[in-house]
Amino acid sequence: MNDSELDAKKIEVLGEHQEAIGNLYHIYSERSPDLSLFWSQLADDKFRHVIWIHSLLDGVRHGKVRLDRNRFQMEAIRAAFQFVRRQIASARKRSGSFPQTFPVALSIETTILDKKFFEAFESDLPELRELTCKLLEETKEHLKKLRAETSPR
């Protein structure tokens, strides 16, 4: 597999990761009637992120987007993706709401930012640079919303 194909594979996994997070948040919305809108909005954002990531993937395939390989490790994204998949499996086994939704979501969003998944893209095209900024900013906003929901009132 050449470098371009490897970059494309990394971005595909990143898209699958975002889709899995959206699916998890959707499950949370179904299990938490009082917070259904909150979780649904986060899920919808994640599904929109998948579309944006596909645009970046197309950019990589056409040489318009580059990936900083030092900032984007396949092992990190795979580990994050596996964590989300385990959370989905766990959530599906439970009935009703469960208290660990916020700690899990905080962990997921924090990992995305700590591992700098959305800071590894480079492009000369303003619209593609803007997409990466939007991904990063929305993830920061998710973390902010999650923290606001979990802070004492």
Buried (B, 14 or more C-beta within 10 A) or exposed (E): EEEEEEBBBBBBBBBBBBBBBBBBBBBBBEBBEEBBEBBBBBBBBBBBBBEBBEEBBBBBBEEBBBBEEEBBBBEBBBEBBEBBBEBBEBBEEEEEEEEEBBEBBBBBBBBBBEBBBBBBBEBEEEEBBEBBEBBBEBBBEBBEBBEEBEEEE
